[in-house]
Amino acid sequence: MSPDSNRYFLLEIGCEEIPDSMLLPALRYLCQEFVSLAQRERLGLPTLEPDWLGTPRRLALRAAGISGRQEDREVEITGPKVEVAYDARGLPTRALEGFARSQGVALDSLLRVATPRGECLAVRRVQKGRSAVEVLGSVLASLIASIPFGKTMRWGAGSFRFARPIQWVVCLHGEEVVPFEVAGIPSGRVSRGPRFEGSPAIEIPDARDYVTLLQSHLVLADWSARRVRIRELVEQECARLGHGYATEERPELLDTLTGLVEHPVAAAGNFDASFLSLPGPVLSTAMIHHQRFLPVRSERGTPVSHYVAILNCRPDPLTVDRIRRGNEWVLQARLKDADFFWKEDRKRTQEDRVQDLERVLFEATLGSYRRKVDRLARLAEALCGDLRSRGHDVDTPSVLEAARICKSDLTTLMVKEFPELQGIMGSLYARLEGKPEPVCRALEQQYRGAGEAEQRERFSTLEGAALAITDRMDTLTGFFLLDRIPTGSKDPFGLRRSALAVVQAALDLRIHFSISGVIRRAVALYEEQGIRGKGDGSSRLVPFLEERLRHVCQQALGLRYDAVNAALAVGADDILDAVLRAQALHAIRGHADFEALSLSFRRVRNILAEEEVEPLTVPTLPLKEERALLKALEKAERDAGPLLGSGDYSMALQVLAGIRSPLDRFFETVLVMDPDPAVRKSRLGLLKRISLLLLRVGDFAEMVLEGEGAQLTSGVAKRG
């Protein structure tokens, strides 16, 4: 083993405090790109130890397995083509002599090699690897500059942009400093301690010592270790408060706290028990969203007048107690306000507040929220009619009532102070007013759906899903009419999240409805209010929704991209139906007849692509092979028809696979383009019927067969 293999590499970017929401994505990017960079630069395959190193004031990585030097490699330098290198007598030309001279080699050491340009003369030589310190020093500034952040800033006189101003850079390979400069800051070996200690200088003699040395200066740099430590401290504080006491399980809050502190210290606090009469969501929001406190519950799961705060401070009792008392004072004031809002808001009903929505702007051109809820009630009626026609037992009156008052809570004092409670407060106030439970639950669920599968609350009622779809589709249609379509990473109105919520609602409740039907009705309602589209904005909404559906199918459901492409190629107007078809196409890859059926279907499609053909009705089929195919097709239509109608596409595909053998025999023995026009028309019509039947599931031409992987680019099959 090389001595260099025992050396650690360390990179630390010291900054002013980076927002917690930016920290973990930046660490992931930095680590992934560094591993790729090391391999690309022939420095070995590094192992990150630990996985994530970072605090609010530092992005860092430490890696083992970085070679001391690049691996040597053989390079081939091509010169002139053979026909240019020699004259008619076979003697070297001036071009060849010049190439050999420029490379410092004799003519007889040149090699003939095949290249895309043809046969050429070439030189092969070993390129010596550079030292790791030299290589890394030349590329790390670019790596740091490439870290993506949602928002960046400039500072000083320079033009360099980063999440927050860079204050120091540490870069070591073992004991050796890797020299480079970024944002005017030269790399070195001096890090900094926490602010509450005065940010003392910490000299790092060896990359191996980084984690333990920082820990001795009250910086727990290991992300995972810090997260575990916070959980342990919270459990200790809960045990001190009372037997069986525990905090709510909030993984996202734990991640936030991990990104907010360098040295976690837990401090339990109290608030006036009279505030326990406030609704649970109000208490939780005041503590979690505004103060980043962890609410405590009793052994029975009921709220108690305690919380646990995670502090970033010196762990001495006087400091902790002073901060705890300040936290209690702030929370007490917030809860006092919330108690006032709770009592004041209930003096008016949700229905009374609808008129106030005239003064709440939705969008300058699209008008007020009052105009929006007028549209929502009528759009919800159309959607519910579609749902009921497809067998869904949705409570239409409850959805319509919820649609009329779904934005009323935007005018309440509580939601103005705690915007996170929109929808939830509407549900609570409606329940106190005696509204039917389906109405209350629809109000509560109207904002669900926009998020990754493991981090979002799922829809649990048809009424909630229907209201959410209505609301999101109204928003999407309005902004697309105005041609406010997201581009690149910019999506200021959250339209991608709205589209994702529509997809999630359909999948959570397994509901069938027509996307195009909802869009047409939404456009008509906007036009009735005098709002007309610019260009083809609304027509681009369906492809936009399809892209979100494609993302869910591939990322959340784990379906192969070609199965998804095949399903969406024949339509995605019904979201759930498209997903069921994609799942069936994904599963059929394991079927023995899959490849043969796919090839046969491609052949059918290629033949029909050149002809205008009507499906076969009155057959003129003189050969037994074509009659056998017609018989197999008719049986497949009878057997698969009900399965296709009920959405059992997996079973339908197994039935359709039965036409594979007679279709193969048909192609082996029958001339489709027969000279007799009547026979040719019948044979093309027969293939047309087969095509239409299979297209009810998907376009098999999009399915990638074994051995076609080399033709793929960016997950999409190239067409020959």
BELRA-V6964 format. One record per helix or strand of 2 or more residues. SS is the DSSP state (a for helix, b for strand). FROM is the first residue (numbers start at 1). LEN is the number of residues. Records with the same first field share a line. If there is no record, write none. Layout:
SS=FROM-LEN / FROM-LEN
This chain:
a=3-4 / 20-21 / 82-4 / 94-10 / 107-3 / 132-14 / 195-3 / 207-10 / 223-19 / 251-8 / 273-5 / 280-12 / 317-29 / 350-10 / 369-21 / 396-10 / 408-4 / 413-5 / 419-3 / 424-9 / 437-9 / 453-3 / 462-20 / 495-14 / 515-14 / 538-19 / 561-9 / 575-16 / 594-16 / 624-23 / 649-21 / 677-18 / 700-3 / 709-3
b=9-7 / 47-2 / 53-3 / 58-7 / 73-9 / 111-5 / 118-10 / 166-8 / 176-2 / 181-2 / 185-4 / 190-3 / 201-3 / 246-2 / 264-7 / 294-4 / 303-10 / 361-3 / 367-2 / 712-2 / 716-2
